[in-house]
Amino acid sequence: MSLYVAKGSPELEISSAELPSLLFEALDKIGERRHVLAVPPDPTRRDSRAGELTQHAYDYYGGRLEAVLPALGTHIAMSSVQLTSMFGKMPHELFRIHNWRADAETLGEVGTTFIHEQSEGKVNYAWPAQVNRLIVHGGFDLVLSRRTMGQRKKRRYFRAFGAISCHSGRDLRS
């Protein structure tokens, strides 16, 4: 994984005016992409500024940002009011609903030993590594991941889209 832009500290507050230039700097370094999917968190992670970052990604890519898939987990789909509140004037037609019961595709498995170690012995079984099938079969050449934006554990930082899944039409399972 490459890190394209890094800026932050516990005391740093990145302004709304500075945020787009940092994001655009990172996206410039990635290079041209034609089919982009953004996977921001749902409203329960609103403080991450992911809505703002997704809006800026839309400003940068325009029509090449073909879909936004809020990472709902097991939460319900976002309403029109929630979409507008979090993502501003982005067209609602871009948003896809994640149906975790029907849309998950298993890419592999996280082994029992690793899960047992990481859970400090509390869990002792394998866990399926799953993503929404739109990520695997949507034909995107860039997926902007939600886990890489905003604020974590009260530390402010900018690592916008630091974990990026890029593929050129190949099956992500291979």
Buried (B, 14 or more C-beta within 10 A) or exposed (E): EEEBBEBBEEEEEBEEEEBBEBBBEBBEEBEEBEBBBBBBBBBEBBEBBBBBBBBBBBEBBEEBBBBBBBBBEEBEBBEEEBBBEBBEEBEEEBBBEBEEEEBBBEBEEEEEEEBBEEEEEEEEEBBEEBBBBBBBEBEBBBBBBBBBBBBEEEEBBBBBBBBBBEBEEEEBEE
